Amino acid sequence: MKNFLYLITAVLTFLSNINVQAQENNMTDKKILVAYFSATGTTAKVAERLSQAINADLFEIKPAQPYSNADLDWTDKKSRSSVEMADKSSRPAIADQVADMSQYNVVFVGFPIWWYREPSIIDTFMTSYDFAGKTVIPFATSGMSGIGDSGKSMQALAPSAKVLEGKRFSSGVSAEELKSWAEGLF
Ligand SMILES: Cc1cc2nc3c(=O)[nH]c(=O)nc-3n(C[C@H](O)[C@H](O)[C@H](O)COP(=O)(O)O)c2cc1C
C-alpha cells in the first residue's frame, strides 16, 4: 500500500511538472519589454501597437544627440548616419537606460533598417545590458528591404542572449498580425 502511495505521488509530481513546463512556454507567463529606436516615427507606431497587443512594457531607445534631417541623408556619404553605418564599431550614445532589465525574460528590439541592417545605436543597446537567459527578438520597418542579417549581428554583440531572426513589417501592420506573430514565437 505504501509503495502504491509513493507511486501515485511520483506520478502526480511528474504530471504537475509537465504542466508547469507547458505554462512556462506560454507567452502570458513571461515579462516582456518592447524596446525601439525610431528616427522618423514609423517604427515607434509599430512598437506601440506591438506592446499594447501583447501587454508588454515599452521603452524608447533615444539617441543622446537626436538625428536631424541632414544626419539622416543617405545620399550624403558624409552625413552622420552614413559615417556611423560605414563603421561597424560605431556606438552612438543612448540618452536613457532601461530601469530594471533583469526583470524581463523577453526583449523585442525594434528599429528602422539602415543600409540593410540594424542602426548603430541598436549595437549600442545590445552591448549595454546583460542579456543572459533572455530571448531577444528583432523587428524592423523599412522602405522595402528585409531584416537581413540584423539578428545575426545582434547575436554576435550579445553572445549570452538567444537572439531570434526577427521580422520586417510594413508601417500599416495591424495589432492582430503583430500579436499572432509574437505568439507564434513561443
Ligand atoms: C540612413 C537611412 C538608411 C536607410 N536604409 C534603408 C535600406 O537599406 N533599405 C530600406 O528599405 N529602407 C532604408 N531606409 C528607410 C527606413 O528604413 C524606413 O523609412 C523606416 O521605416 C523608417 O523608420 P523610422 O520612422 O522608425 O525611423 C533608410 C533610412 C535612412 C534614414
PDBQT file of the ligand as one rigid body, heavy atoms in Angstrom, charges set to zero:
ROOT
HETATM    1  C1  LIG A 201      20.077  56.439 -43.205  1.00  0.00    +0.000 C 
HETATM    2  C2  LIG A 201      18.938  55.612 -43.703  1.00  0.00    +0.000 A 
HETATM    3  C3  LIG A 201      19.175  54.430 -44.352  1.00  0.00    +0.000 A 
HETATM    4  C4  LIG A 201      18.119  53.646 -44.837  1.00  0.00    +0.000 A 
HETATM    5  N1  LIG A 201      18.394  52.447 -45.441  1.00  0.00    +0.000 NA
HETATM    6  C5  LIG A 201      17.359  51.690 -45.893  1.00  0.00    +0.000 A 
HETATM    7  C6  LIG A 201      17.611  50.429 -46.517  1.00  0.00    +0.000 A 
HETATM    8  O1  LIG A 201      18.753  49.965 -46.659  1.00  0.00    +0.000 OA
HETATM    9  N2  LIG A 201      16.540  49.724 -47.006  1.00  0.00    +0.000 N 
HETATM   10  C7  LIG A 201      15.250  50.193 -46.904  1.00  0.00    +0.000 A 
HETATM   11  O2  LIG A 201      14.331  49.527 -47.370  1.00  0.00    +0.000 OA
HETATM   12  N3  LIG A 201      14.990  51.369 -46.266  1.00  0.00    +0.000 NA
HETATM   13  C8  LIG A 201      16.000  52.115 -45.764  1.00  0.00    +0.000 A 
HETATM   14  N4  LIG A 201      15.728  53.300 -45.112  1.00  0.00    +0.000 N 
HETATM   15  C9  LIG A 201      14.325  53.686 -44.897  1.00  0.00    +0.000 C 
HETATM   16  C10 LIG A 201      13.849  53.364 -43.474  1.00  0.00    +0.000 C 
HETATM   17  O3  LIG A 201      14.189  52.039 -43.097  1.00  0.00    +0.000 OA
HETATM   18  C11 LIG A 201      12.325  53.497 -43.349  1.00  0.00    +0.000 C 
HETATM   19  O4  LIG A 201      11.896  54.743 -43.805  1.00  0.00    +0.000 OA
HETATM   20  C12 LIG A 201      11.864  53.245 -41.910  1.00  0.00    +0.000 C 
HETATM   21  O5  LIG A 201      10.523  52.787 -41.898  1.00  0.00    +0.000 OA
HETATM   22  C13 LIG A 201      11.979  54.492 -41.055  1.00  0.00    +0.000 C 
HETATM   23  O6  LIG A 201      11.632  54.156 -39.734  1.00  0.00    +0.000 OA
HETATM   24  P1  LIG A 201      11.539  55.254 -38.565  1.00  0.00    +0.000 P 
HETATM   25  O7  LIG A 201      10.482  56.253 -38.996  1.00  0.00    +0.000 OA
HETATM   26  O8  LIG A 201      11.112  54.480 -37.375  1.00  0.00    +0.000 OA
HETATM   27  O9  LIG A 201      12.880  55.886 -38.416  1.00  0.00    +0.000 OA
HETATM   28  C14 LIG A 201      16.776  54.096 -44.646  1.00  0.00    +0.000 A 
HETATM   29  C15 LIG A 201      16.539  55.308 -43.988  1.00  0.00    +0.000 A 
HETATM   30  C16 LIG A 201      17.597  56.051 -43.512  1.00  0.00    +0.000 A 
HETATM   31  C17 LIG A 201      17.316  57.351 -42.800  1.00  0.00    +0.000 C 
ENDROOT
TORSDOF 0
